[in-house]
Amino acid sequence: MAHGAVGQRGVGLGALEATGQDGGLGGRCLAAGVFLDYLAHRLDGARQDDPQKVETRLVGDADGVWWNVLIVGVDDPLGDDFGCAHLLPPFCRFSIRFSWSPGCAHIIYRQKAQARGVLPGQISISSAALLKPADWCLLLDVDTPRPATATHQVSLHLFTKPPFPLPTRVIRRPIFLLVSTVLIALTACFGLSESEEHYNAGVNLIKEKKYPEALAEFDQAVLLDDSSAAAYHNRALVKEQMGRFTEALDDYTRAIALDSDLFLAYSNRGGLYGKLEEARVDFQRAIRLDGESASAHTQMGLTLMNLGQMSGALESLDRAISIDPDFSQMYLHRGIALDRLGETQSAFENYDKAINLEPELSPAYTSRGLAHLAEVRYESAIADLDLAIELDPDSASHYISRGVSHEAVGNLEAALSDYGAAISVQPGVVDRYINRASVYDDLGRHDEAINDYGSALMIAPDSPTLYTNRGASHHAYGDPTKALADFERAIVLDPNSVAAWYNLVVAHEDTGQL
């Protein structure tokens, strides 16, 4: 069976069908990424075969504009397409800057001669030009309990028939929901009860960051008096610091049940919620109770950012800054919001302000470094990330961010070192191994990549992504039998995995089974 024929019907349109019609960025990326035969050989045929399905993926969003540059805009100057993209609504402009598209766009501008060599029905841009140095993206991660963005490394291998790793490299960008650490110390003119004494002892231990000891004191305070909303609230703070989030959520809820006007409990419970709508309700309640709480306005802003309501988020953050103009973290968060809206210069001004107010605020250096990275200023990005790591050497996300920066400029050994450091700091996170494994693959050290995917599978044994990626490494290592086994396992775990199906077809063809 001809490889192109498999791609045209079985893979190309199947990719769109498997990702659904929700128009999500992740789905579009995946569908486009596996449209290898369409992009490389059969795009004209695909349009004739079912133009509506193809066109709907290319119209009305910034990603579509850039794909048109690559595959259909051969007669249009690149600058015109860039201008058209920026005339789209703000969210689409955000998509230009913070999707995998900027990698392609950057390469287009870096490789104009090759870009202008795109011919009708084919792509002549070399795979190396697309793969290095800027094929990565920034995505807003709205599925995690706290606001975060993720930087995903994308591999768009436009060879004749390559298996390709699923794009899963991740940077966790530091957006922190603030936890109000205002503690209520109890005083009494005629002495304290035994419960109150334990309570105040717990408050003092929190100030000393002795959380296990503080927890023991609050446990005693609650045991002696289970009607104290403040005791439940402060015990929740301690549990949150200890990573016991479910228990903390229960204590915040108990505190609110005992005192429905305790705004700190709403504010902190909102920050802990994994469900953004519930968090917004809590922050609204906190703001009604105390409209001058900079923390509550900040957390409302961060929640709205995760809900994609950037204008409302900026209003909340502006209000927080008007209340407390010397609080560095609020400038950091406002910078991130502006960055997401594509207001780059204003974002940098806010990062600079945050750093001026608090020179040791490591997340500000990280965010500014990632902004430099998005602007293709790799050396500046690395310089900021160096400072972030110097200030906070135990943050795995800093090493991941710097590793991606090193990778972008081709310093693969330095990237390996940073990904290894991230694993040492936080060994139980799957993404760390994926990042390092991908670099091993880039260096041709496929056996080490396979080992890293094996380590990741010990953490997440039911991940179809890991089996897909490991299968691609097995294939590159010259072991199609193990590659087939991994792709088949990925499909069992996720029958709609376009990447696994495509790779399975390629592996079967390479073994002569088609």
C-alpha positions, 0 to 999 in steps of 0.5 A, a space after each residue: 500500500 502506498 504510504 501517501 494513500 494511507 495518510 490521505 484517508 486513514 490518517 489525515 481526516 482521521 486525525 480531525 475526526 479523532 480530535 473532535 470538532 471543539 476547535 481546541 488549540 490542543 486538538 488543532 495542534 495534534 490534527 495539524 501535526 499528524 497531517 504529515 502526508 497532507 502537508 508533505 504530499 497530499 494537501 491539494 488532494 485533501 482539499 479536493 477530497 473534503 475541503 470543508 473539514 480542511 478549511 475549518 481548521 485553517 479559518 478564523 484563528 491565528 494558527 490557521 493563518 500561519 498554516 496558510 502561510 506554510 501550505 496555501 499562502 504561497 502567493 501572499 507575502 509573509 508580512 501580509 499573513 502576519 498582519 492578517 493574524 494580528 487583526 484577529 481577536 485578542 485571544 487569537 493574537 494570544 494564540 499566535 504568540 503562545 501556541 506552537 505557531 511562533 516556532 514555525 513563524 520564527 523559522 519562516 523569518 529565519 529561513 525566508 529562502 526556504 519558506 518561499 520555496 513552498 510549492 503548491 501541494 508540497 512543503 519544501 522547508 527542511 525538517 531541520 529548519 522546522 525542528 530547530 531552534 524554535 518549535 515550541 509553544 506556550 499553552 494556558 493550562 486550565 486543567 490544573 488546580 492552580 493557574 499555570 502555563 505550560 511550554 510544550 516542545 513540538 516536533 513536526 517531523 516532515 520526513 517521508 514517513 517518520 514516527 514522531 513523539 507526541 508533543 508533551 514537553 512542559 515548562 511550569 510557569 510560576 503563577 502563584 495564588 497567594 495564601 493570606 498568612 494573616 493569622 488571628 492571635 487571640 487575647 483576653 483580658 482575663 486570661 486564655 483558655 487551654 484551647 486558646 493557648 494551643 491556638 496562639 502557640 500554633 500561630 507562633 510556630 507558623 511564623 517560625 515555619 515549624 509546620 508539623 509542630 504548629 499542626 499539633 498545636 492546632 489539632 489540640 486547639 480544635 480538639 478542645 474547642 471545635 467551634 473556633 473558625 479561626 483555629 480551623 482556618 489556621 490549621 488549613 493554612 498549615 496543612 496547605 503548606 505541608 501539601 495536604 490539600 484535601 484536608 486543608 480544603 475541608 478545614 477551610 470549609 469548616 471554618 466558613 460553616 462556623 463563621 460565614 463572614 471570615 473572608 480569609 477562609 473564602 480567599 484561601 479556599 478559593 486559592 486551593 480549589 481545583 475548580 475555577 468557578 467555585 474559586 471565583 465564587 469564594 473570591 467574590 464573597 471575600 471581596 464583598 466582605 473586605 473590598 480592600 483586600 489586595 490578596 483577594 483581588 489578586 487571586 480573583 485576577 488569577 482565577 479570571 486569567 485561567 478562565 480566559 477573561 483577561 480584561 476582568 483579570 487585569 481590572 482585578 490586578 489593577 485594583 490590587 495594585 491600587 490598594 497595595 502599590 508596593 506588593 511585588 507579586 501583583 506586578 508579576 502576575 499583571 505582567 503575565 496577564 499582559 504577556 498573554 494578551 500580547 502586550 509584550 512591552 507592558 509585560 516587561 515593564 511589570 516584570 521589571 517593576 516586580 524585580 525592582 521592588 523585590 530583587 530576590 523574587 525568583 518567579 519574576 526572573 523566570 517569567 521575564 526569562 520566558 518572555 525573552 524566550 517567546 521573543 526569541 531572545 535566548 541569551 537574555 532568557 538564559 541570563 534571567 533563568 540563571 538568576 532565578 536558579 541562583 535565588 531558588 536552586 530547588 525549583 525544578 521548573 526553573 531548570 526546565 525553563 532554562 533547559 528549553 532555552 538551551 535546547 532552542 539555541 542548540 546547547 543540547 548537553 546543557 539542556 540535558 544537564 538542566 533536565 537532569 537537575 530538574 529530575 533530581 529536585 523533583 524525581 516523581 514528575 513525568 514531564 521531566 523524563 519526557 523532556 530529557 528523553 526527547 533530547 536524548 533522541 535528538 542526540 541519537 542516544 535512543 537507548 537512554 531515551 527509552 530508559 527515561 520513558 521507562 522511568 516515566 512509565 513507572 510513575 504513570 503506567 497507563 499513559 498512552 503518550 509515554 507508550 507513543 513516545 517510547 515506541 518512536 524511540 524504539 523505532 529510531 533505535 532500530 527495534 520495530 517489534 518493540 515499537 509496534 508493541 508500544 504503539 499497540 499498547 497506546 491505542 488500547 489505552 487511548 483508541 482515539 490517539 491519532 499519533 499512536 495510530 499514525 505511528 502504528 501504520 508507519 511501523 507496520 509499513 516499515 516491517 512490510 506488513 502493509 
